[in-house]
Amino acid sequence: MSYKRYHRAFGVYGIYVEDGKLLVINKNAGPYRNRFDLPGGGLEEGETLSEAMKREFLEETGFQIEIEENIGIKDFKLPWLWNGYTDVHHIAVYYSVRKIGGAIKLPEQIEGQDSLGAVWVSESDISKDNASPLLLKAFDWLKTKDFGIDADIYNEWKVLG
């Protein structure tokens, strides 16, 4: 058995659907680099889950949102060689959100910004080759309204670029 060292990542992520399409971001860093992902991310010091969700969505998409519902938590494990770690254990809190203002705009490229901007995608636009596990699970949830109980494990994950 090989030794694994997990980086634990925790974040909040928004599912926003309009005209049958899901709003996603283009990632430029981390294990989902060069893939579509959900808007969202980690909490800043002292920030609540809902505050982080609203801030991350605005920073990454340009949309001000209202949270409709906490729809669940899902975790993912996948290989990612980074900073002495062999894998990532990503814990995601999912929210259903709706737009209350703003417009899609390119995010300011500040330190820690991992979004190159937002786009609309349909399920037929995404695959394991161009989407994060979080996004793949979001499309599953939109059909089934269920995340399942066990972690989604990707033993053969490839970080792009």
TIRO-2110 file (N, C-alpha, C; in Angstrom, 1 decimal):
// TIRO-2110
0.8, -1.2, 0.0, N, 1, A
0.0, 0.0, 0.0, CA, 1, A
0.9, 1.2, 0.0, C, 1, A
0.6, 2.1, -0.9, N, 2, A
1.4, 3.3, -1.0, CA, 2, A
1.0, 4.4, 0.0, C, 2, A
1.9, 5.2, 0.4, N, 3, A
1.6, 6.3, 1.4, CA, 3, A
0.9, 7.4, 0.7, C, 3, A
-0.2, 7.9, 1.3, N, 4, A
-1.0, 9.0, 0.8, CA, 4, A
-1.0, 10.1, 1.8, C, 4, A
-0.8, 11.3, 1.4, N, 5, A
-0.9, 12.5, 2.3, CA, 5, A
-2.0, 13.4, 1.7, C, 5, A
-3.1, 13.6, 2.4, N, 6, A
-4.2, 14.4, 1.9, CA, 6, A
-4.2, 15.8, 2.3, C, 6, A
-4.4, 16.7, 1.3, N, 7, A
-4.7, 18.1, 1.6, CA, 7, A
-6.2, 18.2, 1.7, C, 7, A
-6.7, 18.7, 2.8, N, 8, A
-8.1, 18.8, 2.9, CA, 8, A
-8.6, 20.3, 2.5, C, 8, A
-9.4, 20.3, 1.6, N, 9, A
-10.0, 21.6, 1.1, CA, 9, A
-11.5, 21.6, 1.4, C, 9, A
-11.9, 22.7, 1.9, N, 10, A
-13.3, 22.9, 2.3, CA, 10, A
-13.8, 24.2, 1.6, C, 10, A
-15.0, 24.1, 1.0, N, 11, A
-15.5, 25.3, 0.4, CA, 11, A
-17.0, 25.2, 0.1, C, 11, A
-17.6, 26.4, -0.3, N, 12, A
-19.0, 26.5, -0.6, CA, 12, A
-19.1, 26.8, -2.1, C, 12, A
-20.2, 26.2, -2.7, N, 13, A
-20.4, 26.3, -4.1, CA, 13, A
-21.8, 26.5, -4.5, C, 13, A
-22.0, 27.3, -5.5, N, 14, A
-23.4, 27.7, -5.9, CA, 14, A
-23.8, 27.0, -7.2, C, 14, A
-25.1, 26.5, -7.2, N, 15, A
-25.7, 26.0, -8.4, CA, 15, A
-26.8, 27.0, -8.8, C, 15, A
-26.5, 27.6, -10.0, N, 16, A
-27.4, 28.6, -10.5, CA, 16, A
-27.7, 28.3, -12.0, C, 16, A
-29.0, 27.9, -12.2, N, 17, A
-29.5, 27.5, -13.5, CA, 17, A
-30.4, 28.6, -14.1, C, 17, A
-30.2, 28.9, -15.4, N, 18, A
-31.0, 29.8, -16.1, CA, 18, A
-31.2, 29.3, -17.5, C, 18, A
-32.4, 29.2, -18.0, N, 19, A
-32.7, 28.8, -19.3, CA, 19, A
-32.1, 27.4, -19.6, C, 19, A
-32.1, 26.5, -18.6, N, 20, A
-31.6, 25.2, -18.8, CA, 20, A
-30.1, 25.0, -18.8, C, 20, A
-29.4, 26.1, -18.5, N, 21, A
-27.9, 26.1, -18.5, CA, 21, A
-27.4, 26.4, -17.1, C, 21, A
-26.3, 25.9, -16.7, N, 22, A
-25.7, 26.1, -15.4, CA, 22, A
-24.5, 27.1, -15.6, C, 22, A
-24.4, 28.0, -14.6, N, 23, A
-23.4, 29.0, -14.6, CA, 23, A
-22.1, 28.4, -14.0, C, 23, A
-21.0, 28.4, -14.7, N, 24, A
-19.8, 27.8, -14.2, CA, 24, A
-18.6, 28.8, -14.5, C, 24, A
-17.5, 28.4, -13.9, N, 25, A
-16.3, 29.3, -14.1, CA, 25, A
-15.2, 28.4, -14.8, C, 25, A
-14.3, 29.1, -15.4, N, 26, A
-13.1, 28.5, -16.0, CA, 26, A
-12.0, 28.6, -14.9, C, 26, A
-11.5, 27.4, -14.4, N, 27, A
-10.5, 27.4, -13.4, CA, 27, A
-9.1, 27.6, -14.0, C, 27, A
-8.3, 28.4, -13.3, N, 28, A
-6.9, 28.6, -13.7, CA, 28, A
-5.9, 28.1, -12.7, C, 28, A
-6.3, 27.4, -11.7, N, 29, A
-5.4, 26.9, -10.6, CA, 29, A
-6.0, 25.7, -10.0, C, 29, A
-5.1, 25.0, -9.2, N, 30, A
-5.5, 23.9, -8.4, CA, 30, A
-5.8, 22.6, -9.2, C, 30, A
-6.3, 21.6, -8.6, N, 31, A
-6.5, 20.3, -9.2, CA, 31, A
-7.5, 20.3, -10.4, C, 31, A
-8.3, 21.4, -10.5, N, 32, A
-9.3, 21.5, -11.5, CA, 32, A
-8.9, 22.5, -12.6, C, 32, A
-7.7, 22.9, -12.6, N, 33, A
-7.1, 23.9, -13.6, CA, 33, A
-7.5, 23.4, -15.0, C, 33, A
-7.9, 24.4, -15.8, N, 34, A
-8.2, 24.2, -17.2, CA, 34, A
-9.5, 23.3, -17.4, C, 34, A
-10.4, 23.4, -16.4, N, 35, A
-11.7, 22.7, -16.4, CA, 35, A
-12.8, 23.7, -16.0, C, 35, A
-14.0, 23.3, -16.3, N, 36, A
-15.1, 24.1, -15.8, CA, 36, A
-15.4, 23.6, -14.3, C, 36, A
-15.8, 24.6, -13.5, N, 37, A
-16.1, 24.3, -12.1, CA, 37, A
-17.2, 25.2, -11.6, C, 37, A
-17.8, 24.9, -10.5, N, 38, A
-18.8, 25.7, -9.9, CA, 38, A
-18.2, 27.0, -9.3, C, 38, A
-18.9, 28.1, -9.4, N, 39, A
-18.5, 29.3, -8.6, CA, 39, A
-18.5, 29.0, -7.1, C, 39, A
-17.4, 29.4, -6.4, N, 40, A
-17.4, 29.2, -5.0, CA, 40, A
-15.9, 29.1, -4.6, C, 40, A
-15.8, 28.7, -3.3, N, 41, A
-14.4, 28.5, -2.8, CA, 41, A
-14.4, 28.6, -1.3, C, 41, A
-13.2, 28.8, -0.7, N, 42, A
-13.0, 28.7, 0.7, CA, 42, A
-13.5, 30.0, 1.5, C, 42, A
-13.5, 29.8, 2.8, N, 43, A
-13.9, 30.9, 3.7, CA, 43, A
-12.7, 31.7, 4.1, C, 43, A
-13.0, 33.0, 4.2, N, 44, A
-12.0, 33.9, 4.7, CA, 44, A
-12.2, 34.0, 6.2, C, 44, A
-11.1, 34.5, 6.9, N, 45, A
-11.2, 34.6, 8.4, CA, 45, A
-12.4, 35.2, 8.9, C, 45, A
-13.1, 34.5, 9.8, N, 46, A
-14.3, 35.0, 10.4, CA, 46, A
-15.6, 35.0, 9.6, C, 46, A
-15.5, 34.5, 8.4, N, 47, A
-16.6, 34.5, 7.4, CA, 47, A
-17.5, 33.3, 7.7, C, 47, A
-18.8, 33.5, 7.6, N, 48, A
-19.8, 32.5, 7.6, CA, 48, A
-19.9, 31.8, 6.3, C, 48, A
-20.6, 30.6, 6.3, N, 49, A
-20.8, 29.9, 5.0, CA, 49, A
-21.5, 30.7, 4.0, C, 49, A
-22.6, 31.4, 4.4, N, 50, A
-23.4, 32.1, 3.5, CA, 50, A
-22.7, 33.4, 3.0, C, 50, A
-21.9, 34.0, 3.9, N, 51, A
-21.2, 35.2, 3.5, CA, 51, A
-20.1, 34.8, 2.5, C, 51, A
-19.5, 33.7, 2.7, N, 52, A
-18.5, 33.2, 1.7, CA, 52, A
-19.1, 32.9, 0.4, C, 52, A
-20.3, 32.3, 0.4, N, 53, A
-20.9, 31.9, -0.9, CA, 53, A
-21.3, 33.2, -1.7, C, 53, A
-21.8, 34.2, -1.0, N, 54, A
-22.2, 35.4, -1.7, CA, 54, A
-20.9, 36.1, -2.2, C, 54, A
-19.9, 36.2, -1.4, N, 55, A
-18.6, 36.9, -1.9, CA, 55, A
-18.0, 36.1, -3.0, C, 55, A
-17.8, 34.8, -2.9, N, 56, A
-17.2, 34.1, -3.9, CA, 56, A
-17.9, 34.1, -5.3, C, 56, A
-19.2, 34.0, -5.2, N, 57, A
-20.0, 34.1, -6.4, CA, 57, A
-19.8, 35.5, -7.1, C, 57, A
-19.9, 36.5, -6.3, N, 58, A
-19.7, 37.9, -6.9, CA, 58, A
-18.3, 38.0, -7.5, C, 58, A
-17.3, 37.6, -6.8, N, 59, A
-15.9, 37.8, -7.2, CA, 59, A
-15.7, 37.0, -8.5, C, 59, A
-16.2, 35.8, -8.6, N, 60, A
-15.9, 34.9, -9.7, CA, 60, A
-16.8, 35.1, -10.9, C, 60, A
-18.0, 35.6, -10.7, N, 61, A
-19.0, 35.7, -11.9, CA, 61, A
-19.4, 37.2, -12.2, C, 61, A
-19.5, 38.0, -11.1, N, 62, A
-20.0, 39.4, -11.3, CA, 62, A
-21.5, 39.4, -10.8, C, 62, A
-22.1, 38.3, -10.5, N, 63, A
-23.5, 38.3, -10.0, CA, 63, A
-23.6, 38.4, -8.5, C, 63, A
-24.5, 39.2, -8.1, N, 64, A
-24.9, 39.3, -6.7, CA, 64, A
-26.0, 38.2, -6.6, C, 64, A
-26.0, 37.4, -5.5, N, 65, A
-26.9, 36.3, -5.4, CA, 65, A
-27.6, 36.3, -4.1, C, 65, A
-28.7, 35.6, -4.1, N, 66, A
-29.4, 35.2, -2.8, CA, 66, A
-29.4, 33.7, -2.7, C, 66, A
-29.1, 33.2, -1.6, N, 67, A
-29.1, 31.8, -1.4, CA, 67, A
-30.5, 31.3, -1.2, C, 67, A
-30.9, 30.3, -2.0, N, 68, A
-32.3, 29.8, -1.8, CA, 68, A
-32.3, 28.6, -0.8, C, 68, A
-31.3, 27.8, -0.9, N, 69, A
-31.3, 26.5, -0.1, CA, 69, A
-29.9, 25.9, 0.0, C, 69, A
-29.6, 25.4, 1.2, N, 70, A
-28.5, 24.6, 1.4, CA, 70, A
-28.9, 23.2, 0.9, C, 70, A
-28.3, 22.7, -0.2, N, 71, A
-28.9, 21.5, -0.8, CA, 71, A
-28.0, 20.2, -0.4, C, 71, A
-26.9, 20.4, 0.3, N, 72, A
-26.2, 19.2, 0.7, CA, 72, A
-24.7, 19.4, 0.7, C, 72, A
-24.0, 18.4, 1.2, N, 73, A
-22.6, 18.3, 1.3, CA, 73, A
-22.1, 17.1, 0.6, C, 73, A
-21.0, 17.2, -0.1, N, 74, A
-20.4, 16.1, -0.8, CA, 74, A
-18.9, 16.1, -0.7, C, 74, A
-18.3, 15.0, -0.6, N, 75, A
-16.8, 15.0, -0.6, CA, 75, A
-16.2, 14.2, -1.7, C, 75, A
-15.0, 14.6, -2.1, N, 76, A
-14.3, 14.0, -3.3, CA, 76, A
-12.9, 13.7, -2.9, C, 76, A
-12.3, 12.6, -3.4, N, 77, A
-10.9, 12.4, -3.2, CA, 77, A
-10.3, 12.1, -4.6, C, 77, A
-9.2, 12.7, -4.8, N, 78, A
-8.5, 12.5, -6.1, CA, 78, A
-7.0, 12.8, -5.9, C, 78, A
-6.2, 12.2, -6.8, N, 79, A
-4.7, 12.5, -6.8, CA, 79, A
-4.4, 14.0, -7.2, C, 79, A
-3.5, 14.6, -6.4, N, 80, A
-3.0, 15.9, -6.8, CA, 80, A
-1.7, 16.1, -6.0, C, 80, A
-0.6, 16.1, -6.8, N, 81, A
0.7, 16.3, -6.2, CA, 81, A
0.9, 17.8, -6.1, C, 81, A
0.9, 18.3, -4.8, N, 82, A
1.0, 19.7, -4.5, CA, 82, A
1.5, 19.9, -3.1, C, 82, A
2.6, 20.7, -3.0, N, 83, A
3.1, 21.1, -1.7, CA, 83, A
3.3, 20.0, -0.7, C, 83, A
3.8, 18.9, -1.2, N, 84, A
4.1, 17.7, -0.4, CA, 84, A
2.9, 16.8, -0.2, C, 84, A
1.8, 17.1, -0.7, N, 85, A
0.6, 16.2, -0.6, CA, 85, A
0.5, 15.4, -1.9, C, 85, A
-0.1, 14.2, -1.7, N, 86, A
-0.2, 13.3, -2.8, CA, 86, A
-1.7, 13.3, -3.4, C, 86, A
-2.6, 13.8, -2.6, N, 87, A
-4.0, 13.7, -2.9, CA, 87, A
-4.7, 14.9, -2.3, C, 87, A
-5.9, 15.2, -2.7, N, 88, A
-6.8, 16.2, -2.1, CA, 88, A
-8.1, 15.5, -1.7, C, 88, A
-8.6, 15.9, -0.5, N, 89, A
-9.9, 15.5, 0.0, CA, 89, A
-10.7, 16.8, 0.0, C, 89, A
-11.6, 17.0, -1.0, N, 90, A
-12.3, 18.2, -1.2, CA, 90, A
-13.7, 18.0, -0.6, C, 90, A
-14.1, 18.8, 0.4, N, 91, A
-15.4, 18.8, 1.0, CA, 91, A
-16.2, 20.1, 0.5, C, 91, A
-17.3, 19.8, -0.1, N, 92, A
-18.1, 20.9, -0.8, CA, 92, A
-19.5, 21.0, -0.2, C, 92, A
-19.8, 22.2, 0.2, N, 93, A
-21.2, 22.5, 0.7, CA, 93, A
-21.8, 23.2, -0.5, C, 93, A
-22.9, 22.6, -1.0, N, 94, A
-23.6, 23.1, -2.2, CA, 94, A
-24.9, 23.9, -1.8, C, 94, A
-25.0, 25.0, -2.5, N, 95, A
-26.2, 25.9, -2.3, CA, 95, A
-26.9, 26.0, -3.7, C, 95, A
-28.2, 26.1, -3.6, N, 96, A
-29.0, 26.6, -4.8, CA, 96, A
-29.1, 28.1, -4.6, C, 96, A
-28.7, 28.8, -5.7, N, 97, A
-28.7, 30.3, -5.6, CA, 97, A
-29.5, 30.9, -6.7, C, 97, A
-29.8, 32.2, -6.6, N, 98, A
-30.5, 32.9, -7.7, CA, 98, A
-29.9, 34.3, -7.7, C, 98, A
-29.8, 34.8, -8.9, N, 99, A
-29.2, 36.2, -9.2, CA, 99, A
-30.2, 37.2, -8.7, C, 99, A
-29.6, 38.3, -8.0, N, 100, A
-30.4, 39.4, -7.6, CA, 100, A
-29.9, 40.7, -8.2, C, 100, A
-28.7, 40.6, -8.9, N, 101, A
-28.1, 41.8, -9.5, CA, 101, A
-26.8, 41.4, -10.1, C, 101, A
-26.3, 42.5, -10.8, N, 102, A
-25.0, 42.3, -11.5, CA, 102, A
-25.1, 41.7, -12.9, C, 102, A
-23.9, 41.5, -13.4, N, 103, A
-23.8, 40.9, -14.8, CA, 103, A
-22.5, 40.2, -14.9, C, 103, A
-22.4, 39.2, -15.8, N, 104, A
-21.1, 38.5, -15.9, CA, 104, A
-20.0, 39.4, -16.3, C, 104, A
-18.9, 39.3, -15.5, N, 105, A
-17.7, 40.1, -15.8, CA, 105, A
-16.5, 39.3, -15.4, C, 105, A
-15.4, 39.7, -16.1, N, 106, A
-14.1, 39.0, -15.8, CA, 106, A
-13.7, 39.3, -14.4, C, 106, A
-13.3, 38.3, -13.6, N, 107, A
-12.9, 38.6, -12.2, CA, 107, A
-11.5, 39.3, -12.2, C, 107, A
-11.4, 40.1, -11.1, N, 108, A
-10.1, 40.8, -10.9, CA, 108, A
-9.1, 39.7, -10.6, C, 108, A
-7.9, 39.7, -11.2, N, 109, A
-6.9, 38.7, -11.0, CA, 109, A
-6.0, 39.1, -9.8, C, 109, A
-6.6, 39.0, -8.6, N, 110, A
-5.9, 39.2, -7.4, CA, 110, A
-5.2, 37.9, -6.9, C, 110, A
-4.3, 38.0, -5.9, N, 111, A
-3.7, 36.8, -5.4, CA, 111, A
-4.8, 35.9, -4.9, C, 111, A
-4.7, 34.6, -5.2, N, 112, A
-5.7, 33.6, -4.8, CA, 112, A
-6.9, 33.5, -5.7, C, 112, A
-7.0, 34.3, -6.7, N, 113, A
-8.1, 34.2, -7.6, CA, 113, A
-7.9, 33.1, -8.6, C, 113, A
-8.8, 32.1, -8.6, N, 114, A
-8.6, 31.0, -9.5, CA, 114, A
-9.6, 30.8, -10.6, C, 114, A
-10.3, 31.9, -10.9, N, 115, A
-11.3, 31.9, -11.9, CA, 115, A
-10.9, 32.9, -13.1, C, 115, A
-11.1, 32.3, -14.3, N, 116, A
-10.8, 33.2, -15.5, CA, 116, A
-12.1, 33.8, -16.0, C, 116, A
-13.2, 33.5, -15.3, N, 117, A
-14.5, 34.1, -15.7, CA, 117, A
-15.6, 33.0, -15.8, C, 117, A
-16.8, 33.5, -16.0, N, 118, A
-18.0, 32.7, -15.9, CA, 118, A
-18.5, 32.5, -17.3, C, 118, A
-19.1, 31.3, -17.6, N, 119, A
-19.8, 30.9, -18.8, CA, 119, A
-21.0, 30.0, -18.5, C, 119, A
-21.9, 30.0, -19.4, N, 120, A
-23.1, 29.1, -19.3, CA, 120, A
-22.8, 27.8, -20.0, C, 120, A
-23.1, 26.6, -19.4, N, 121, A
-22.9, 25.4, -20.0, CA, 121, A
-24.2, 24.5, -19.8, C, 121, A
-24.4, 23.6, -20.8, N, 122, A
-25.5, 22.6, -20.6, CA, 122, A
-24.8, 21.3, -20.3, C, 122, A
-25.5, 20.3, -19.9, N, 123, A
-24.9, 19.0, -19.5, CA, 123, A
-24.2, 18.4, -20.7, C, 123, A
-24.7, 18.6, -21.9, N, 124, A
-24.0, 18.0, -23.0, CA, 124, A
-22.6, 18.7, -23.3, C, 124, A
-22.4, 19.8, -22.7, N, 125, A
-21.1, 20.5, -22.9, CA, 125, A
-20.0, 20.0, -22.0, C, 125, A
-20.3, 19.2, -21.0, N, 126, A
-19.3, 18.8, -20.0, CA, 126, A
-19.1, 17.3, -20.0, C, 126, A
-17.9, 17.0, -19.5, N, 127, A
-17.5, 15.6, -19.4, CA, 127, A
-16.4, 15.5, -18.3, C, 127, A
-16.0, 14.3, -18.0, N, 128, A
-14.9, 14.1, -17.0, CA, 128, A
-13.6, 14.8, -17.5, C, 128, A
-13.5, 15.0, -18.8, N, 129, A
-12.3, 15.5, -19.4, CA, 129, A
-12.2, 17.1, -19.4, C, 129, A
-13.3, 17.7, -19.1, N, 130, A
-13.3, 19.2, -19.1, CA, 130, A
-14.0, 19.8, -17.8, C, 130, A
-14.4, 19.0, -16.9, N, 131, A
-15.2, 19.5, -15.7, CA, 131, A
-14.6, 19.0, -14.4, C, 131, A
-14.8, 19.7, -13.4, N, 132, A
-14.4, 19.3, -12.0, CA, 132, A
-15.4, 18.2, -11.5, C, 132, A
-15.0, 17.4, -10.5, N, 133, A
-15.9, 16.5, -9.9, CA, 133, A
-17.1, 17.2, -9.3, C, 133, A
-16.9, 18.4, -8.8, N, 134, A
-18.0, 19.2, -8.2, CA, 134, A
-19.1, 19.5, -9.2, C, 134, A
-18.6, 19.9, -10.4, N, 135, A
-19.6, 20.2, -11.5, CA, 135, A
-20.3, 19.0, -12.0, C, 135, A
-19.6, 17.9, -12.2, N, 136, A
-20.2, 16.6, -12.6, CA, 136, A
-21.3, 16.2, -11.6, C, 136, A
-21.0, 16.4, -10.3, N, 137, A
-22.0, 16.0, -9.3, CA, 137, A
-23.2, 17.0, -9.3, C, 137, A
-22.9, 18.2, -9.6, N, 138, A
-24.0, 19.2, -9.7, CA, 138, A
-25.0, 18.8, -10.7, C, 138, A
-24.5, 18.4, -11.9, N, 139, A
-25.5, 18.0, -13.0, CA, 139, A
-26.2, 16.7, -12.5, C, 139, A
-25.5, 15.8, -11.8, N, 140, A
-26.2, 14.6, -11.3, CA, 140, A
-27.4, 15.0, -10.3, C, 140, A
-27.0, 16.0, -9.4, N, 141, A
-28.0, 16.5, -8.5, CA, 141, A
-29.2, 17.1, -9.1, C, 141, A
-29.0, 17.9, -10.2, N, 142, A
-30.1, 18.5, -10.9, CA, 142, A
-31.1, 17.5, -11.4, C, 142, A
-30.6, 16.3, -11.8, N, 143, A
-31.5, 15.2, -12.3, CA, 143, A
-32.1, 14.4, -11.2, C, 143, A
-31.4, 14.1, -10.1, N, 144, A
-31.8, 13.2, -9.1, CA, 144, A
-32.2, 13.8, -7.7, C, 144, A
-31.7, 15.0, -7.5, N, 145, A
-31.9, 15.7, -6.2, CA, 145, A
-31.3, 14.9, -5.1, C, 145, A
-30.2, 14.2, -5.4, N, 146, A
-29.5, 13.3, -4.4, CA, 146, A
-28.0, 13.4, -4.7, C, 146, A
-27.2, 13.5, -3.6, N, 147, A
-25.7, 13.5, -3.7, CA, 147, A
-25.2, 12.1, -3.3, C, 147, A
-26.0, 11.3, -2.7, N, 148, A
-25.5, 10.0, -2.2, CA, 148, A
-24.7, 10.3, -0.9, C, 148, A
-24.3, 9.2, -0.3, N, 149, A
-23.7, 9.3, 1.0, CA, 149, A
-22.2, 9.2, 0.9, C, 149, A
-21.6, 8.3, 0.1, N, 150, A
-20.2, 8.1, 0.1, CA, 150, A
-19.5, 9.1, -0.8, C, 150, A
-18.2, 9.2, -0.5, N, 151, A
-17.3, 10.1, -1.2, CA, 151, A
-17.2, 9.6, -2.7, C, 151, A
-17.1, 10.6, -3.6, N, 152, A
-16.7, 10.2, -5.0, CA, 152, A
-15.2, 10.2, -5.1, C, 152, A
-14.7, 9.0, -5.4, N, 153, A
-13.2, 8.9, -5.5, CA, 153, A
-12.8, 8.7, -6.9, C, 153, A
-11.8, 9.5, -7.3, N, 154, A
-11.2, 9.5, -8.7, CA, 154, A
-9.8, 9.1, -8.5, C, 154, A
-9.5, 7.8, -8.7, N, 155, A
-8.2, 7.3, -8.6, CA, 155, A
-7.3, 7.7, -9.7, C, 155, A
-7.8, 8.0, -10.9, N, 156, A
-7.1, 8.3, -12.1, CA, 156, A
-7.2, 9.7, -12.5, C, 156, A
-7.4, 10.6, -11.6, N, 157, A
-7.6, 12.1, -12.0, CA, 157, A
-6.3, 12.6, -12.6, C, 157, A
-6.5, 13.4, -13.7, N, 158, A
-5.4, 14.1, -14.3, CA, 158, A
-5.6, 15.6, -14.2, C, 158, A
-4.6, 16.3, -13.7, N, 159, A
-4.6, 17.7, -13.6, CA, 159, A
-4.1, 18.2, -15.0, C, 159, A
-4.9, 19.1, -15.6, N, 160, A
-4.6, 19.6, -16.9, CA, 160, A
-3.7, 20.8, -16.9, C, 160, A
-2.7, 20.8, -17.8, N, 161, A
-1.9, 21.9, -18.1, CA, 161, A
-1.0, 22.3, -17.0, C, 161, A
END
